[in-house]
Amino acid sequence: MGDADRIDDGDLTWLRRCVELAWEARKRGDHPFGSVVVTADGRAVEDMNTVVTRRDPTGHAETNVVREAAAVLDDDELASATLYTSTEPCAMCSGAIYWSGIPRVVFALSEAGLREIVAEQEGVPTLTLPSREVFARGGRPVAVDGPADLPEAAAVHDGFWV
């Protein structure tokens, strides 16, 4: 289903953009997460977390970018796209990615790595359910590559969850 060894320099460039989006989200008061969907021909759709500013508990970067990508890309473009994200998608986001038809996910910080930084978000314990486990339950394959060796993906969380 994929691993960190398959992450190349192009992937790292997109992951760095996701971390930049996570910083933008953080600076405006949202949780520090960012995501980009990139089509096979290089067209990109970006979004970030909006849980706080839109008062939407489902406003994670990945669900937001899936909604945005589905609105502007056709099914064939989604079926050949890659979703990049600063942190491994949670179970909810993995479900949205699965239903979108996007066949590949690349992430920087792992769910386990995030758990080491924050055990609870606003008093709610984090889900301990890696994206690979969610995707493994589906009827179509979703390749998952990550975590990437990108220290800035953890750094964007420094001091945020206290």
Disulfide bonds with the S-S distance in Angstrom:
none
